[in-house]
Amino acid sequence: MTPHAAIIVSHGQPGAPAPPEVALARLAAQVSAALPDGWQVGSATLAMPDALEAALEAAPASPLVYPMFMSEGWFTRTELPRRIGAAPARPTRPFGTDPDLPKMAAALLREVLDARGWQAGQTTLFLAGHGSGRSARTAQDTRAFADALAALLPFRETRLGFVEQAPFLQEAAQGLDKRSICLPFFAAKLGHVLDDLPEALKATDFKGIALEPIGCAPQVPALVAKALLKAQADHAPAPTTAQ
């Protein structure tokens, strides 16, 4: 029996590609553990030279390529297909647009609220995203997530702030009180999450709760595994009828 195969792909960090490559491999192992037997899950960051090409060559059959990205942007629509080339791989929808992600985030935020005895209706959620000065799609996907989350868990207020477009992080974080939760809408704890976001929170004297990026939540491997199973089922050939 030919195993099902998947490759989880993220942007990584061009200046220091090795640590994100290791972290993504750890996620791939966790996803593999959450899948039934018969799956092979690899990983590659685009920042690590030749990593994706090596993963595609090592993968059996026609692997699914799961973009650990937050939106349908340039990387998922242009760069990733270019890097895949003629390889028989099938990209899935990116992590940030998974329809089950708002439900996962709502459960995570309920745990945070319950641990402090807070009510969502008395708490502000500050959703920190990347944004883009070149494409509206990144912010659109972030707002779509925020809207879906608000339908599940209505906060007193949900604010969006972005790194690369207005409203910028520091502007959006102004005036947040102690009963506020900052949720970074990022796939990994790199770059902007380590630099721009802490600087914005410090500049605005933020005294609320700053969470890890949504892509680092412990529920993520199960979410990715579920998405891979669905994608595999959607591409499975229809059963033949015996004549």
C-alpha positions as CSV (number, residue, x, y, z in Angstrom):
1,M,0.0,0.0,0.0
2,T,1.4,3.4,-1.0
3,P,1.4,5.7,2.0
4,H,-0.3,9.1,2.0
5,A,2.2,11.9,2.0
6,A,2.3,15.5,3.1
7,I,4.8,18.3,3.3
8,I,4.3,21.2,5.6
9,V,5.8,24.3,4.2
10,S,6.5,27.7,5.9
11,H,8.3,30.8,5.1
12,G,11.1,30.3,7.6
13,Q,13.7,33.0,8.3
14,P,16.2,33.9,5.5
15,G,18.8,35.3,7.9
16,A,18.8,32.3,10.1
17,P,17.1,29.4,8.4
18,A,18.1,26.5,10.6
19,P,16.1,27.1,13.8
20,P,12.7,27.5,11.9
21,E,13.6,24.4,9.9
22,V,14.0,22.4,13.1
23,A,10.8,23.8,14.6
24,L,8.8,23.0,11.5
25,A,10.2,19.4,11.5
26,R,8.9,19.2,15.1
27,L,5.5,20.3,14.0
28,A,5.5,17.7,11.2
29,A,6.3,15.0,13.7
30,Q,3.4,16.0,15.9
31,V,1.0,16.1,12.9
32,S,2.2,12.7,11.9
33,A,1.5,11.4,15.4
34,A,-2.1,12.8,15.1
35,L,-2.7,11.0,11.7
36,P,-3.7,7.4,11.2
37,D,-1.0,4.8,10.2
38,G,0.0,5.0,6.6
39,W,1.0,8.7,6.5
40,Q,4.4,10.2,5.8
41,V,4.7,13.9,6.8
42,G,7.8,15.9,5.9
43,S,8.5,19.6,6.2
44,A,10.5,22.4,4.5
45,T,10.9,26.2,4.9
46,L,11.2,28.2,1.8
47,A,14.1,30.1,3.4
48,M,16.3,27.0,3.7
49,P,18.0,26.4,0.3
50,D,16.8,23.3,-1.5
51,A,14.8,22.1,1.5
52,L,11.5,22.0,-0.4
53,E,13.0,20.3,-3.4
54,A,14.6,17.6,-1.2
55,A,11.3,17.0,0.6
56,L,9.4,16.7,-2.7
57,E,12.0,14.2,-4.0
58,A,11.8,12.2,-0.7
59,A,8.0,12.1,-0.6
60,P,6.1,9.0,-1.9
61,A,3.2,9.2,-4.4
62,S,1.8,12.7,-4.9
63,P,2.2,14.6,-1.6
64,L,-0.1,17.2,-0.3
65,V,1.7,20.5,0.3
66,Y,0.3,22.2,3.4
67,P,1.2,25.9,3.5
68,M,1.8,27.0,7.1
69,F,0.9,30.5,6.1
70,M,-1.8,32.9,7.4
71,S,-3.3,33.9,4.1
72,E,-3.7,33.3,0.4
73,G,-1.1,35.7,-0.7
74,W,1.9,35.9,-3.0
75,F,3.8,33.1,-1.3
76,T,1.0,30.6,-1.6
77,R,-0.3,31.7,-5.0
78,T,3.0,32.5,-6.8
79,E,6.2,31.5,-5.0
80,L,5.1,28.1,-3.7
81,P,3.7,26.9,-7.1
82,R,7.0,28.1,-8.7
83,R,9.1,26.2,-6.2
84,I,6.9,23.0,-6.6
85,G,7.4,23.3,-10.4
86,A,6.4,20.1,-12.2
87,A,6.5,17.9,-9.1
88,P,3.2,15.9,-8.7
89,A,2.2,17.7,-5.5
90,R,-1.1,19.1,-4.5
91,P,-1.2,22.3,-2.4
92,T,-4.0,22.6,0.2
93,R,-5.5,25.8,1.6
94,P,-3.2,27.6,4.0
95,F,-3.4,27.3,7.8
96,G,-4.7,30.8,8.4
97,T,-7.8,30.2,6.2
98,D,-8.7,26.9,7.7
99,P,-12.5,27.1,8.5
100,D,-11.9,25.3,11.8
101,L,-9.2,27.8,13.0
102,P,-11.7,30.3,14.5
103,K,-13.3,27.4,16.5
104,M,-9.9,26.4,17.8
105,A,-9.0,29.9,18.7
106,A,-12.3,30.4,20.5
107,A,-11.6,27.3,22.6
108,L,-8.1,28.6,23.4
109,L,-9.3,32.0,24.4
110,R,-12.1,30.6,26.6
111,E,-9.4,28.8,28.5
112,V,-7.6,32.1,29.0
113,L,-10.7,33.9,30.1
114,D,-11.8,31.1,32.5
115,A,-8.4,30.9,34.1
116,R,-8.7,34.6,35.1
117,G,-12.5,34.6,35.8
118,W,-13.1,37.1,32.9
119,Q,-16.1,37.4,30.6
120,A,-15.5,37.8,26.9
121,G,-18.1,40.7,26.9
122,Q,-15.9,42.6,29.4
123,T,-12.6,41.9,27.6
124,T,-10.9,43.4,24.5
125,L,-9.2,41.1,22.0
126,F,-6.2,42.7,20.2
127,L,-5.6,40.6,17.0
128,A,-2.1,41.4,15.7
129,G,-1.5,40.5,12.1
130,H,1.0,41.0,9.3
131,G,-0.9,42.9,6.7
132,S,0.7,44.0,3.5
133,G,1.4,47.3,1.7
134,R,1.1,45.5,-1.7
135,S,-1.9,43.2,-1.4
136,A,-5.3,43.6,0.3
137,R,-5.7,39.8,0.6
138,T,-3.6,39.4,3.8
139,A,-5.7,41.8,5.8
140,Q,-8.9,40.4,4.3
141,D,-8.0,36.9,5.5
142,T,-7.2,38.3,9.0
143,R,-10.5,40.2,9.1
144,A,-12.4,37.1,8.0
145,F,-10.8,35.2,10.8
146,A,-11.7,38.0,13.3
147,D,-15.3,38.0,12.1
148,A,-15.7,34.3,12.4
149,L,-14.1,34.3,15.8
150,A,-16.4,37.1,17.0
151,A,-19.4,35.1,16.0
152,L,-18.3,32.3,18.3
153,L,-16.9,34.4,21.1
154,P,-18.1,38.0,21.2
155,F,-15.6,40.2,23.0
156,R,-16.3,43.7,24.3
157,E,-14.2,44.9,21.4
158,T,-11.9,43.2,18.8
159,R,-9.1,45.4,17.5
160,L,-6.9,44.6,14.5
161,G,-3.4,45.9,14.1
162,F,-0.9,45.2,11.4
163,V,2.8,45.3,10.9
164,E,2.8,46.6,7.3
165,Q,-0.4,48.6,6.9
166,A,-2.9,50.8,8.8
167,P,-4.0,50.5,11.5
168,F,-0.5,49.7,12.6
169,L,0.2,47.7,15.7
170,Q,1.1,50.7,18.0
171,E,-1.9,52.7,16.8
172,A,-4.3,49.7,17.4
173,A,-2.9,48.9,20.9
174,Q,-3.3,52.4,22.2
175,G,-5.5,52.6,25.3
176,L,-6.0,48.9,26.0
177,D,-6.7,48.3,29.6
178,K,-5.6,45.3,31.8
179,R,-8.5,43.2,30.7
180,S,-7.2,42.8,27.2
181,I,-5.8,39.8,25.4
182,C,-3.3,40.1,22.5
183,L,-3.4,37.2,20.1
184,P,-0.7,37.2,17.3
185,F,-2.2,36.0,14.0
186,F,1.1,34.5,12.9
187,A,2.1,31.0,12.1
188,A,5.4,31.0,14.1
189,K,7.3,32.9,16.8
190,L,9.7,34.6,14.5
191,G,10.6,38.1,13.2
192,H,7.6,40.4,13.7
193,V,6.4,38.5,16.8
194,L,9.8,38.8,18.4
195,D,10.5,42.4,17.4
196,D,7.7,44.6,16.1
197,L,4.9,43.3,18.3
198,P,6.8,43.5,21.7
199,E,8.0,47.0,20.7
200,A,4.4,48.1,20.0
201,L,3.1,46.7,23.2
202,K,5.9,48.3,25.2
203,A,5.4,51.7,23.6
204,T,1.7,51.6,24.5
205,D,2.3,50.4,28.1
206,F,0.2,47.3,27.4
207,K,-0.7,45.5,30.7
208,G,-3.0,42.8,29.3
209,I,-2.2,39.2,28.4
210,A,0.1,38.6,25.4
211,L,-0.4,35.1,24.0
212,E,1.9,33.0,21.9
213,P,1.2,33.1,18.1
214,I,-1.9,31.1,17.0
215,G,0.4,28.8,15.0
216,C,2.1,27.8,18.2
217,A,-1.1,26.6,20.0
218,P,-1.0,23.0,21.3
219,Q,-4.1,22.3,19.3
220,V,-2.5,23.0,15.9
221,P,-1.1,19.5,15.1
222,A,-4.6,18.0,15.4
223,L,-6.0,20.9,13.2
224,V,-3.4,20.3,10.5
225,A,-4.0,16.5,10.6
226,K,-7.7,17.0,10.2
227,A,-7.1,19.4,7.2
228,L,-4.8,16.8,5.6
229,L,-7.3,14.0,6.0
230,K,-10.0,16.2,4.4
231,A,-7.8,17.2,1.5
232,Q,-6.8,13.6,0.9
233,A,-10.4,12.5,0.9
234,D,-11.4,15.3,-1.4
235,H,-8.8,14.2,-4.0
236,A,-9.5,10.4,-3.6
237,P,-10.7,8.8,-6.8
238,A,-14.3,7.7,-6.9
239,P,-14.8,4.0,-6.2
240,T,-15.4,2.0,-9.3
241,T,-18.6,-0.1,-9.6
242,A,-18.2,-3.7,-10.4
243,Q,-19.8,-4.7,-13.7
